[in-house]
């Protein structure tokens, strides 16, 4: 799903498959989710943005379901509870920004 150069980055040790690139003030993940993946409600201390590169993200924020397809950006604010699911194989680039102090 990602170019060779990206696939040679360190693998993320977490609940989804991703290659991990560290930047100052931000963690960047090149993530892939198999069809049928469900991510239960949770929150992050980071301000998260994502760009869908393949498939579709179904994101649940404040009880509202939204769909994001290829080329679309989404945003989850720091501390905001959210959940997600993937009905088809999906890839995305995720940016997890550190809190602004």
N, C-alpha and C positions, 0 to 999 in steps of 0.2 A: 504494500500500500504506500510505502514511502521510499524515496531514493536510497541507494546504497549508503551514501554519506550519512544520512539520518539514521539508518539501521545500524551503523557502527557506533552510535552514541551509547553510553551506559544504559542498561535497562532499569526501568523504574521498579522498585520493590514495593508494590502496593496492590490494591484490589482490581486493577485493570492492566492490560498490556500497554506499555508505552516506552519510548526512548526518551531519555531525560537530558535536557540541556540547561545548565545553570547560567543565569545572567544576573548582573548586579540588581538586586531589588525585585527579582522575578524568577520563578521556576517555569520552564517551558517544557511541555510534554507533547510528544507526537504519539497520540493514543489511538488504539484500535479496539473496537468492541464487537464481539461476535453477535449475530442475530440471537435474540432471546435474553440478552444481558439486562438485568434489572439492578439499579443502584437505589438502595433504600434511602429514606429521608435522612439527611445529615447536614452539617454546615462546615464552613472553613473560616479560618481567621484571615484568609487571603481574599482579595478582590479578583474574581475570575472572569476572564473573557475567553471565548473559544470561536474557532472558525471551522465549520464542517467542510471536509475535503472529499468525503465519500459517504453515501448513505443518508441517514436521517437520525437526528436526536429528538426524542420526545422528553421535554423538560417540564417538570411540575414545580411551579413557584406560587406560593400563597394559595394553594389549592387550584390553581389554573394551569391547564395543560397547554403547552405551546410546542409547535413542530418547527425544527430548523433543518433545512436541506443544504445541499452543496452550495458553497459560496456565501452562506449566511453566517453572520456573527451572532453570538448570544452573550449575555452578561449575567453573572450572579454576584451580588454585592457581598462583601465580607459579613459574616454572621447570619446571612439569610439562609433559612432552611430550604432545602430543595431535594428533589429526587429525579431520577432519570430512567429511561428505558430505551432499548434499541430493538426494533422489530426486524431490521436488516443489518448486515455487516456495515459498520460505520467507522470512519476514521476522522480525526480532527486534530487541530493544533490548539493546545490549551495554554493560556498564560495565567499563572497564579501570582499576582502582584502582592508583595509584602505590604502590610498596613502602613499608611502614611502617618508619621509621628509629628 
